[in-house]
């Protein structure tokens, strides 16, 4: 009787194993090989897509140095030949060499036009919290103010305001749009 019970249990275990193994077998599906023409078209399409991506990257790289915008398509002018904005790196309020050159030109123009007062607007890109970007925008505007004051512009003629991420010059969620939005803009107040 005991031997009968052991054989029955062994038979059940073996049967269950066979059933599970049968369920786990992989079915092979015949796949038709692609025609040579279709393969060539797909390869050509892939190559064109890669070329377009490279062109976009080159265009962006031509307008950026690191992650700081150096192009001029979004720059307006405070005066003839004097750009109104300077750009910053991500999470930075340190002036770049190009920013310092722009601010020196602004300072020279402001010294020559002593009746003009300005507002320095600090801006940030869309990333980060509202509070963080407002504080960052203020640091950027103050960095520009300090530099103008170094070159002889009275602090009485300069007001600082931060808009943080609230007034983007370019909408978009990509490195080029972000770099254009990280800026300080000098605006005539009178």
Order of alpha helices (4+ residues) and beta strands (2+ residues): alpha-alpha-beta-beta-beta-beta-beta-alpha-beta-alpha-beta-alpha-beta
